[in-house]
Amino acid sequence: MTRQRIDDQQLKTLDDLMIRTPSVTVQSNDTVNSSFYSRGFQITSFQIDGNSPLYGDGAFASGNNTSQLDLAMFDSVEVLRGSDALYGTSGEPGGTINLVRKKPTSQFQVKALALAGSWNNYRGELDVGGSIMANGRIRGRLISVYEDRKYFYDYGKSDKQLFYGIVEADITSSTMFTAGGNVMRQDFGTFNAFGLPRYSNGEDIGLPRNFYLGGPDDRWLRKSNKQFIRLDQAIGTNWTLGIEASRAESKNYRREMSWYEAIDPLTLTGLSTFRDREFNYKETQQTLDAVLKGAFSLLGREHKVILGANINKRKTSTVGAVRVNSKVTLSPNIFEFNPLDYISNEPYAILNKANPTIVEKGVYGSLVAQITDPLKLIFGGRLSWYKYDAIFINPDWNTGVIGNDISLTKYQDNTVFTPYLGVVYGLTEQWSTYGSITETYKSQASNRKGPLPGTLLDPITGRSYEVGIKGSLFNERLNTALAFYSIKRNGQASPDPAYPPTSGDLGSNCCYLDDGRIVSRGVDIEVSGEIVDGWQILAGYTFNDNKNRAASGRYSTVTPKHLFKLWSTYELKGTLNGLRLGGGITTQSSNYQKGSARTFNQTTGRYDGPSIPFEFTVPGYVLVDLFAQYCLNKHWAATLNVNNIFDKKYYQTVANTNPSAGNFYGEPRNFLVSMRYSY
């Protein structure tokens, strides 16, 4: 995703961008945080400038340092689909997101944005860069953002301030030092953890899209900052060494009215809540990354080498509290819900405390060997270490007294090797074919294999096979890619029926089998570039079929089998010179979540009978966006975006496992108008 595409569609956060990225599915976890999926697996690995790993949305890392990342700080965003066996460590084989920072410019520049949109959405940006010294050896860039907006659902609002700065200094002709950081404060005036419920029989209630099921003073306040330093050293003419150290911190306060219960279709009530919960989260990530890149000649041909090492330490702390005596029933019914009726002044009691720490480190390397003029062989691999330590405390809700409900969890995986093997064959100067085999792993050492007391399970291993063809058309203006992939993931834990569930020492659990076998296969097709002068296009189609062979069913039901995304713009000529028109389409087949729903009870006259299997389904849908931009002169441009122009009503996310919660609507039709200035 280029900066041009980001600006054209007025994309402000990483969540906005991923919704429009080919081959990616976005699921709402709540009204603040989202998860991204590719090829049937969650994306949990992030990179900054191709290195410097940053992790989020994993099993133990809360993702507060990667959630709602503001795109004002980045020039572009790249998505590597499938496994990243070199820079990534433990995680899912869905892919890696690489964020490319905005860098200082030698020439003085000023860019500004003023934006207004539906639901009182206002935003301003200022971007200033250039040389600090006359000779250009020291350069800087400073970006500031202010945003004040509301959302399509009642009570929804947000206030954001962001500052980002970066400085580059040429210490010598071959040495460059970089330092930078950012500070952000964002106050979501409302927060809904569980979304909307369904009827207890699994059917959709059909609530209006502006319906808000929460408290009038619910809140998510996030204060985050990041600092980084980097040294780039050229070694001779063919080698470079890059070393980067960074620290990211996110402090979050969350307060919510947590409604969680299905609605009886006859009484139209049934909701209960742990009303007015609050949480304090803190997450820090510290990363050190070093990479050596270069080329050498052997047997008359040039070959390329990458050698690197990185370490990432993530530490999170959570303190949760809940108001006592707060479990209530919705009255009189769901359609007459009023948040002001449920304000409580009861005291808070500590709900839980958690302090997990994760350390991941590894060394990696790759060799691109030019065997013949058209043939390249790529060899690589990573050796990784993973360590997890945590303490969990669950006091008595009513008294706050800490009894015996304390658990310590410690486990680690050592010297896990994830190899990479690839081949590229050039058919012509414009076309090439390729094939690759890559791997990832995911720790599951918190589970043990029988017999008691059990032995730690080995990590889940994932292997990705991919073949494809890439090429260019129209004098290399239009790029095309076709990929066939197959991902096999072995060793996923499943309960062992031969042993009763047992908690072991240090918080581990017994007993499990490691016979889970996940398979995900599919096709990715992508076209990007310029068809004719002034006509730009980015289109991607994905077919995915995934299943859990051990459980005889689909593994990632939220991943649609068919997904197509298109964005295209055309720059008019002649008397209409300066006008650009365009639009986009997002369409997907149905997806669903498996769960259970209640049946009708003849005795009670309600839907509180035995549960039966049920699929909570999102039918396939089509969304259409439109775009127009007029350049008044070389400095000023006005842009209009209309998203979801046909006002399609759809769920972006549906209930998970039961009808009590988990349903989030996609945005209705909305407008964005902006003025941009550049100098």
SULWOMO-V679787 format. One record per pair of residues at least 12 apart in sequence whose ideal C-beta (glycine too) atoms are under 6 Angstrom apart, sorted by sequence separation. I is the first residue (numbers start at 0). J is the second residue. D is the distance in Angstrom with one decimal. If there is no record, write none. Layout:
I/J/D ; I/J/D
//
This chain:
23/35/5.7 ; 24/36/4.4 ; 83/95/4.3 ; 112/124/4.0 ; 128/140/3.6 ; 166/178/5.5 ; 230/242/4.9 ; 258/270/5.2 ; 366/378/4.9 ; 422/434/5.2 ; 498/510/3.8 ; 526/538/4.9 ; 627/639/4.8 ; 650/662/5.7 ; 651/663/5.4 ; 43/56/5.3 ; 146/159/4.1 ; 292/305/5.3 ; 392/405/5.3 ; 443/456/5.1 ; 468/481/5.2 ; 568/581/3.2 ; 597/610/5.8 ; 598/611/5.8 ; 23/37/5.3 ; 43/57/4.6 ; 80/94/4.6 ; 111/125/5.3 ; 127/141/5.3 ; 165/179/3.4 ; 229/243/4.2 ; 258/272/4.7 ; 365/379/3.2 ; 421/435/3.9 ; 467/481/5.4 ; 525/539/4.4 ; 567/581/5.5 ; 626/640/5.5 ; 651/665/4.1 ; 22/37/5.7 ; 79/94/5.4 ; 145/160/5.7 ; 164/179/5.8 ; 257/272/5.6 ; 291/306/4.6 ; 391/406/4.7 ; 467/482/3.7 ; 495/510/4.4 ; 543/558/5.4 ; 595/610/4.1 ; 0/16/5.6 ; 78/94/5.9 ; 79/95/4.5 ; 110/126/4.1 ; 126/142/4.8 ; 228/244/5.6 ; 257/273/5.1 ; 420/436/4.8 ; 442/458/5.1 ; 443/459/5.7 ; 495/511/5.6 ; 524/540/4.6 ; 625/641/4.5 ; 649/665/5.0 ; 144/161/4.0 ; 195/212/6.0 ; 290/307/3.7 ; 390/407/5.5 ; 441/458/5.9 ; 465/482/5.8 ; 466/483/5.4 ; 495/512/4.8 ; 566/583/4.1 ; 595/612/5.9 ; 596/613/3.8 ; 17/35/5.0 ; 78/96/5.7 ; 109/127/5.4 ; 125/143/5.0 ; 163/181/4.1 ; 227/245/3.8 ; 256/274/5.4 ; 325/343/5.9 ; 363/381/4.0 ; 419/437/4.9 ; 440/458/4.1 ; 441/459/4.4 ; 523/541/5.4 ; 565/583/5.8 ; 595/613/5.8 ; 624/642/4.8 ; 14/33/4.8 ; 143/162/5.3 ; 256/275/5.9 ; 257/276/5.3 ; 289/308/5.5 ; 389/408/4.6 ; 465/484/4.5 ; 492/511/4.2 ; 493/512/5.3 ; 565/584/4.6 ; 594/613/5.7 ; 625/644/5.5 ; 45/65/5.5 ; 77/97/4.3 ; 108/128/5.2 ; 124/144/5.2 ; 162/182/5.1 ; 226/246/5.5 ; 325/345/6.0 ; 361/381/5.2 ; 362/382/5.3 ; 418/438/6.0 ; 440/460/5.3 ; 522/542/4.6 ; 142/163/4.4 ; 255/276/5.6 ; 288/309/4.0 ; 322/343/5.3 ; 324/345/5.7 ; 361/382/5.9 ; 388/409/5.1 ; 417/438/4.3 ; 464/485/4.6 ; 492/513/6.0 ; 521/542/5.0 ; 541/562/4.5 ; 564/585/5.1 ; 593/614/5.9 ; 622/643/5.3 ; 623/644/5.1 ; 646/667/5.6 ; 34/56/5.3 ; 76/98/5.6 ; 107/129/3.5 ; 123/145/5.1 ; 161/183/4.5 ; 191/213/4.6 ; 225/247/4.2 ; 323/345/5.3 ; 361/383/3.9 ; 417/439/5.9 ; 439/461/4.6 ; 493/515/5.3 ; 521/543/3.9 ; 623/645/5.8 ; 646/668/4.0 ; 141/164/4.9 ; 254/277/4.5 ; 287/310/5.2 ; 322/345/4.2 ; 387/410/5.6 ; 463/486/4.8 ; 490/513/4.4 ; 540/563/4.8 ; 563/586/5.1 ; 591/614/4.6 ; 592/615/4.7 ; 75/99/4.7 ; 104/128/4.4 ; 122/146/4.3 ; 160/184/5.1 ; 224/248/5.6 ; 360/384/5.1 ; 438/462/5.1 ; 491/515/2.7 ; 520/544/5.4 ; 591/615/5.9 ; 73/98/5.0 ; 74/99/4.9 ; 103/128/5.4 ; 104/129/5.9 ; 105/130/5.7 ; 140/165/5.2 ; 253/278/4.4 ; 286/311/4.8 ; 322/347/5.8 ; 323/348/5.2 ; 386/411/4.2 ; 415/440/5.2 ; 462/487/5.2 ; 539/564/5.4 ; 562/587/4.7 ; 591/616/4.2 ; 622/647/5.8 ; 643/668/4.8 ; 73/99/5.9 ; 121/147/5.1 ; 159/185/4.3 ; 223/249/4.2 ; 359/385/5.3 ; 437/463/4.9 ; 519/545/3.8 ; 74/101/5.1 ; 139/166/4.6 ; 190/217/4.7 ; 252/279/5.7 ; 285/312/4.8 ; 320/347/4.2 ; 385/412/4.4 ; 461/488/4.4 ; 489/516/5.8 ; 538/565/4.4 ; 561/588/4.1 ; 589/616/5.7 ; 590/617/5.4 ; 620/647/5.7 ; 642/669/5.2 ; 120/148/4.1 ; 158/186/4.7 ; 189/217/5.0 ; 190/218/6.0 ; 222/250/4.7 ; 358/386/4.5 ; 436/464/5.7 ; 518/546/5.7 ; 559/587/4.2 ; 560/588/5.1 ; 138/167/4.9 ; 190/219/4.1 ; 251/280/4.2 ; 284/313/4.9 ; 320/349/5.4 ; 321/350/4.8 ; 384/413/5.4 ; 460/489/5.6 ; 488/517/3.9 ; 537/566/5.0 ; 559/588/4.7 ; 589/618/5.2 ; 620/649/4.6 ; 641/670/5.6 ; 105/135/5.0 ; 119/149/4.7 ; 157/187/5.0 ; 221/251/5.0 ; 320/350/5.4 ; 357/387/5.3 ; 412/442/5.0 ; 435/465/5.0 ; 460/490/5.9 ; 517/547/5.5 ; 589/619/4.9 ; 118/149/4.5 ; 137/168/4.8 ; 250/281/5.2 ; 283/314/5.1 ; 319/350/3.8 ; 459/490/4.9 ; 487/518/5.7 ; 536/567/4.4 ; 559/590/4.6 ; 588/619/4.5 ; 640/671/4.3 ; 118/150/5.9 ; 156/188/3.9 ; 187/219/4.1 ; 220/252/4.4 ; 319/351/4.8 ; 356/388/5.0 ; 383/415/4.7 ; 434/466/4.4 ; 459/491/5.4 ; 516/548/4.3 ; 587/619/6.0 ; 118/151/5.7 ; 136/169/4.4 ; 249/282/4.9 ; 282/315/4.6 ; 486/519/4.3 ; 516/549/5.1 ; 535/568/5.0 ; 557/590/5.3 ; 617/650/5.0 ; 639/672/5.5 ; 32/66/4.7 ; 155/189/5.0 ; 186/220/5.0 ; 219/253/5.1 ; 318/352/5.3 ; 355/389/3.6 ; 382/416/5.4 ; 410/444/3.6 ; 433/467/5.8 ; 515/549/4.9 ; 103/138/3.5 ; 154/189/4.6 ; 248/283/4.8 ; 281/316/4.8 ; 485/520/4.7 ; 514/549/5.5 ; 534/569/4.9 ; 556/591/5.1 ; 586/621/4.3 ; 638/673/4.8 ; 103/139/5.3 ; 185/221/4.9 ; 218/254/4.8 ; 317/353/4.5 ; 354/390/5.3 ; 381/417/5.0 ; 432/468/4.9 ; 456/492/5.8 ; 533/569/5.9 ; 556/592/5.8 ; 617/653/5.2 ; 103/140/4.4 ; 217/254/5.8 ; 247/284/4.6 ; 280/317/5.4 ; 484/521/5.9 ; 517/554/5.0 ; 533/570/3.8 ; 556/593/5.9 ; 585/622/4.5 ; 637/674/5.5 ; 184/222/5.2 ; 217/255/4.8 ; 316/354/4.9 ; 353/391/5.0 ; 380/418/4.2 ; 431/469/5.7 ; 615/653/4.6 ; 217/256/5.9 ; 246/285/5.1 ; 279/318/4.8 ; 380/419/6.0 ; 483/522/5.6 ; 584/623/5.7 ; 615/654/4.5 ; 636/675/4.7 ; 46/86/6.0 ; 183/223/5.0 ; 315/355/5.6 ; 352/392/4.2 ; 379/419/3.8 ; 430/470/3.7 ; 245/286/4.9 ; 278/319/4.7 ; 429/470/5.3 ; 482/523/4.4 ; 583/624/4.4 ; 635/676/5.8 ; 182/224/4.7 ; 214/256/3.4 ; 314/356/4.7 ; 351/393/5.1 ; 429/471/4.8 ; 582/624/5.7 ; 634/676/5.8 ; 37/80/5.3 ; 44/87/4.3 ; 213/256/5.0 ; 244/287/5.1 ; 277/320/5.2 ; 415/458/6.0 ; 481/524/5.4 ; 582/625/4.5 ; 181/225/5.4 ; 313/357/4.6 ; 377/421/3.7 ; 582/626/5.7 ; 180/225/5.6 ; 243/288/5.0 ; 276/321/4.8 ; 349/394/4.8 ; 480/525/4.8 ; 581/626/4.3 ; 44/90/5.0 ; 180/226/4.0 ; 212/258/5.1 ; 312/358/5.0 ; 376/422/5.6 ; 412/458/5.3 ; 446/492/4.6 ; 449/495/5.4 ; 43/90/4.3 ; 242/289/4.6 ; 275/322/4.3 ; 479/526/5.2 ; 580/627/5.5 ; 43/91/5.5 ; 49/97/5.8 ; 179/227/5.8 ; 273/321/5.1 ; 274/322/5.8 ; 311/359/5.0 ; 348/396/4.9 ; 375/423/4.4 ; 241/290/5.3 ; 443/492/5.3 ; 449/498/4.6 ; 478/527/5.2 ; 579/628/4.5 ; 41/91/4.8 ; 178/228/4.9 ; 310/360/3.9 ; 349/399/5.1 ; 374/424/5.4 ; 453/503/6.0 ; 478/528/4.9 ; 40/91/4.1 ; 42/93/4.7 ; 44/95/4.4 ; 45/96/5.0 ; 46/97/4.4 ; 47/98/5.6 ; 48/99/6.0 ; 240/291/5.1 ; 274/325/3.8 ; 348/399/5.4 ; 373/424/5.6 ; 452/503/5.8 ; 477/528/4.0 ; 578/629/5.2 ; 40/92/5.4 ; 41/93/5.6 ; 42/94/4.9 ; 48/100/5.8 ; 177/229/4.2 ; 373/425/3.9 ; 476/528/5.3 ; 577/629/5.8 ; 40/93/3.3 ; 71/124/5.6 ; 239/292/5.3 ; 476/529/4.2 ; 477/530/6.0 ; 577/630/4.2 ; 176/230/5.7 ; 308/362/4.5 ; 12/67/5.0 ; 13/68/4.2 ; 38/93/5.6 ; 238/293/3.4 ; 271/326/5.4 ; 37/93/4.3 ; 153/209/5.3 ; 175/231/4.6 ; 237/293/5.1 ; 307/363/5.2 ; 453/509/3.7 ; 37/94/4.3 ; 152/209/5.2 ; 154/211/5.0 ; 237/294/4.5 ; 271/328/5.8 ; 385/442/5.1 ; 453/510/5.6 ; 456/513/5.1 ; 20/78/5.7 ; 22/80/5.9 ; 153/211/4.1 ; 174/232/5.3 ; 306/364/4.7 ; 451/509/5.9 ; 152/211/4.8 ; 270/329/3.7 ; 10/70/5.9 ; 16/76/5.7 ; 173/233/4.0 ; 305/365/4.6 ; 447/507/5.3 ; 268/329/4.9 ; 449/510/3.4 ; 592/653/5.3 ; 199/261/3.8 ; 304/366/5.6 ; 445/507/5.6 ; 446/508/5.4 ; 447/509/4.1 ; 592/654/5.9 ; 594/656/4.1 ; 596/658/5.7 ; 192/255/5.3 ; 592/655/5.1 ; 594/657/5.0 ; 103/167/4.9 ; 198/262/5.4 ; 199/263/5.4 ; 200/264/6.0 ; 268/332/5.1 ; 303/367/4.2 ; 5/70/5.6 ; 190/255/5.2 ; 192/257/5.6 ; 196/261/5.4 ; 267/332/3.7 ; 446/511/4.5 ; 193/259/5.2 ; 196/262/5.5 ; 198/264/4.3 ; 267/333/5.4 ; 302/368/5.1 ; 302/369/5.7 ; 275/343/5.2 ; 274/343/5.5 ; 300/369/4.3 ; 71/142/5.5 ; 262/333/5.1 ; 2/74/5.2 ; 2/75/5.8 ; 71/144/4.9 ; 1/75/5.3 ; 323/397/6.0 ; 0/76/4.6 ; 72/163/4.6 ; 69/161/5.4 ; 409/505/5.0 ; 408/505/5.8 ; 407/505/5.4 ; 408/506/3.4 ; 407/506/5.9 ; 406/506/4.3 ; 72/181/5.9 ; 215/338/4.5 ; 214/338/5.4 ; 215/339/5.8 ; 31/187/5.6 ; 30/190/5.9 ; 30/191/4.5 ; 29/192/4.8 ; 64/247/4.5 ; 64/249/4.9 ; 63/249/3.9 ; 31/219/5.0 ; 63/251/5.6 ; 51/243/5.1 ; 51/245/5.7 ; 64/282/5.8 ; 63/282/4.5 ; 64/284/5.5 ; 61/282/5.6 ; 51/286/5.5 ; 51/288/4.9 ; 50/288/4.7 ; 50/290/5.6 ; 60/313/5.1 ; 61/315/5.5 ; 52/311/5.4 ; 88/359/4.5 ; 88/361/5.5 ; 85/363/4.6 ; 85/365/6.0 ; 85/379/5.5 ; 88/383/4.8 ; 59/355/5.0 ; 85/381/5.6 ; 89/385/5.3 ; 84/381/5.8 ; 59/357/5.9 ; 84/417/4.5 ; 84/419/4.0 ; 263/605/5.2 ; 264/606/6.0 ; 263/606/5.3 ; 92/439/4.8 ; 89/440/5.8 ; 89/441/5.3 ; 84/437/4.3 ; 89/442/5.5 ; 84/438/5.5 ; 82/437/4.0 ; 82/439/4.6 ; 92/461/3.8 ; 92/463/5.6 ; 82/463/4.4 ; 81/463/4.6 ; 92/486/5.4 ; 201/596/3.4 ; 200/596/5.2 ; 261/658/4.2 ; 199/597/4.4 ; 261/659/4.9 ; 260/659/5.2 ; 259/659/5.2 ; 259/660/5.1 ; 200/606/4.9 ; 199/606/4.4 ; 201/613/4.1 ; 208/664/4.6 ; 197/654/5.7 ; 201/658/5.3 ; 199/658/5.8 ; 208/667/5.6 ; 197/658/3.7 ; 196/659/5.6 ; 196/660/5.4 ; 194/660/5.6 ; 193/660/3.4 ; 194/661/5.3 ; 195/662/4.3 ; 194/662/5.0 ; 194/663/4.6 ; 39/519/3.9 ; 38/519/5.5 ; 22/523/5.4 ; 21/525/5.7 ; 39/543/5.6 ; 39/545/3.7 ; 151/666/5.9 ; 39/555/4.1 ; 151/667/5.4 ; 22/539/5.8 ; 21/539/2.4 ; 22/541/4.4 ; 39/558/4.8 ; 36/558/5.6 ; 26/557/5.6 ; 24/558/5.6 ; 21/564/4.8 ; 117/669/3.8 ; 117/670/5.1 ; 116/670/5.9 ; 116/671/4.1 ; 115/672/5.5 ; 114/673/4.1 ; 112/673/5.9 ; 113/674/5.1 ; 112/675/5.4 ; 111/676/4.4 ; 110/677/4.9 ; 109/678/4.5 ; 7/626/5.9 ; 27/651/5.7 ; 27/652/4.4 ; 26/652/4.9 ; 9/640/5.2 ; 27/663/4.0 ; 9/671/4.7
//
